[in-house]
Amino acid sequence: MISTAAMSAILALAPTAPATPVLPSPVAYVRSGDVYVSSGPAEKRITTGGGYARPRWSPDGRQLAVLKSGRLWIMKADGSGLRRLTNRAAAGASWSPDGKWLAFASLSCTGGPGVYRISTTSPSPKPEVLFPRDCRGEDLPDEPAPQPATGSLIDRLRTDGAVAWSPDGKQIAFRGGECDAIYDDCLSVGTVASGAERTLAAFGGGGLQNSGFAVVPAWRRDGGRLAFTVYQKGETAAENQPVHIVEVDLRNGKKRTIGVPMDREPAYLDGNRVLVTGENGGASWVLLVDLKTGARVPFHLGSQPAVRSR
């Protein structure tokens, strides 16, 4: 029989899990279809009933945009006051820096993916086309009924068409764009004022032999860098697999991989740290990654992190 003293000595030598980090800003994330908020060891579930995805903080931190049943909604930071903004399928939204608009992805007048903005203050908001620019001023196309996960465009929009508004409000990063005419898949950055687009990442076609797609873009707060998740395409949308996170220095175009393989859904905490969804103990966790050292610390069980800017 092991003595109490011996057991204490064994436990003292056993590895211990790192303490949950205390962060300077609250983080919203999703677990089992509900939204949680935390800035340290304690966490609070602010929704019930499931079906929520892609929480995004308003610039003043008072509201969250979320997807529910494939539609775009906003609610107060405590989960109350849920209000639907769209009646059409929408992909992960992003707030304008002044908080007056939400950008989101949906079908465009061409029948392909497009980026819209919708007022967050109007009592009867109507989506306006931003990209493709040729659709500006056109009526919105009829929305097909949601389809099963078959890899269709509707499925693509529901699952991985998140957009990201730049910190200065001048640009939006999104999957697809004019580059779809050249490549099998691509990630674009569009200028809000003019509708002009440039390709940030491309896959297949146009002489490229690589295969995959890039999704869930995230801007660093100073606007100098953009991170996104690269996926490998499967036979169906359900078989798509994350490969790694890529960060682009927008000043010189240099790219680097951050985190470890299978990390996804980056959200910058500051210039040196990023939150990601990654694997920990066989489950999906929100993890804090140090961009200088590569150190990884588990934060909370869940996915789809979003950092409040204030």
ChimeraX attribute file (.defattr): number of C-alpha atoms within 10 A of each C-alpha:
attribute: neighborCount
match mode: 1-to-1
recipient: residues
	/A:1	4
	/A:2	7
	/A:3	8
	/A:4	9
	/A:5	8
	/A:6	11
	/A:7	10
	/A:8	11
	/A:9	11
	/A:10	10
	/A:11	10
	/A:12	10
	/A:13	8
	/A:14	8
	/A:15	7
	/A:16	8
	/A:17	8
	/A:18	10
	/A:19	11
	/A:20	16
	/A:21	15
	/A:22	13
	/A:23	15
	/A:24	14
	/A:25	16
	/A:26	20
	/A:27	26
	/A:28	27
	/A:29	28
	/A:30	26
	/A:31	18
	/A:32	14
	/A:33	17
	/A:34	19
	/A:35	27
	/A:36	22
	/A:37	23
	/A:38	19
	/A:39	20
	/A:40	17
	/A:41	12
	/A:42	10
	/A:43	14
	/A:44	12
	/A:45	16
	/A:46	15
	/A:47	17
	/A:48	13
	/A:49	8
	/A:50	14
	/A:51	16
	/A:52	22
	/A:53	26
	/A:54	27
	/A:55	29
	/A:56	26
	/A:57	27
	/A:58	27
	/A:59	18
	/A:60	12
	/A:61	17
	/A:62	13
	/A:63	22
	/A:64	24
	/A:65	27
	/A:66	26
	/A:67	23
	/A:68	20
	/A:69	15
	/A:70	23
	/A:71	18
	/A:72	24
	/A:73	22
	/A:74	24
	/A:75	19
	/A:76	17
	/A:77	17
	/A:78	15
	/A:79	17
	/A:80	12
	/A:81	11
	/A:82	15
	/A:83	12
	/A:84	15
	/A:85	21
	/A:86	16
	/A:87	11
	/A:88	18
	/A:89	23
	/A:90	27
	/A:91	28
	/A:92	28
	/A:93	28
	/A:94	28
	/A:95	27
	/A:96	24
	/A:97	17
	/A:98	12
	/A:99	17
	/A:100	15
	/A:101	20
	/A:102	26
	/A:103	26
	/A:104	29
	/A:105	27
	/A:106	26
	/A:107	23
	/A:108	24
	/A:109	19
	/A:110	12
	/A:111	13
	/A:112	14
	/A:113	22
	/A:114	24
	/A:115	30
	/A:116	24
	/A:117	22
	/A:118	20
	/A:119	19
	/A:120	19
	/A:121	10
	/A:122	11
	/A:123	8
	/A:124	9
	/A:125	13
	/A:126	14
	/A:127	19
	/A:128	18
	/A:129	27
	/A:130	26
	/A:131	28
	/A:132	22
	/A:133	20
	/A:134	13
	/A:135	16
	/A:136	16
	/A:137	11
	/A:138	11
	/A:139	12
	/A:140	20
	/A:141	12
	/A:142	11
	/A:143	14
	/A:144	10
	/A:145	9
	/A:146	14
	/A:147	11
	/A:148	9
	/A:149	15
	/A:150	13
	/A:151	19
	/A:152	14
	/A:153	17
	/A:154	25
	/A:155	20
	/A:156	18
	/A:157	23
	/A:158	23
	/A:159	21
	/A:160	20
	/A:161	27
	/A:162	26
	/A:163	27
	/A:164	24
	/A:165	26
	/A:166	24
	/A:167	19
	/A:168	12
	/A:169	15
	/A:170	14
	/A:171	21
	/A:172	26
	/A:173	29
	/A:174	31
	/A:175	30
	/A:176	28
	/A:177	24
	/A:178	18
	/A:179	20
	/A:180	19
	/A:181	12
	/A:182	14
	/A:183	17
	/A:184	18
	/A:185	20
	/A:186	24
	/A:187	25
	/A:188	23
	/A:189	24
	/A:190	25
	/A:191	19
	/A:192	16
	/A:193	11
	/A:194	12
	/A:195	17
	/A:196	15
	/A:197	20
	/A:198	14
	/A:199	18
	/A:200	18
	/A:201	20
	/A:202	23
	/A:203	21
	/A:204	16
	/A:205	15
	/A:206	12
	/A:207	9
	/A:208	11
	/A:209	8
	/A:210	12
	/A:211	15
	/A:212	19
	/A:213	25
	/A:214	29
	/A:215	25
	/A:216	26
	/A:217	27
	/A:218	26
	/A:219	22
	/A:220	20
	/A:221	16
	/A:222	11
	/A:223	17
	/A:224	15
	/A:225	18
	/A:226	22
	/A:227	27
	/A:228	26
	/A:229	24
	/A:230	24
	/A:231	19
	/A:232	15
	/A:233	17
	/A:234	12
	/A:235	9
	/A:236	11
	/A:237	16
	/A:238	13
	/A:239	11
	/A:240	15
	/A:241	15
	/A:242	21
	/A:243	19
	/A:244	20
	/A:245	26
	/A:246	20
	/A:247	21
	/A:248	19
	/A:249	15
	/A:250	13
	/A:251	9
	/A:252	8
	/A:253	10
	/A:254	10
	/A:255	14
	/A:256	10
	/A:257	14
	/A:258	22
	/A:259	24
	/A:260	15
	/A:261	13
	/A:262	16
	/A:263	23
	/A:264	30
	/A:265	26
	/A:266	31
	/A:267	24
	/A:268	22
	/A:269	23
	/A:270	15
	/A:271	14
	/A:272	12
	/A:273	18
	/A:274	23
	/A:275	30
	/A:276	29
	/A:277	27
	/A:278	26
	/A:279	18
	/A:280	13
	/A:281	6
	/A:282	7
	/A:283	11
	/A:284	18
	/A:285	26
	/A:286	27
	/A:287	28
	/A:288	27
	/A:289	23
	/A:290	18
	/A:291	14
	/A:292	10
	/A:293	9
	/A:294	13
	/A:295	12
	/A:296	19
	/A:297	19
	/A:298	21
	/A:299	24
	/A:300	26
	/A:301	18
	/A:302	22
	/A:303	26
	/A:304	25
	/A:305	28
	/A:306	25
	/A:307	25
	/A:308	22
	/A:309	17
	/A:310	12
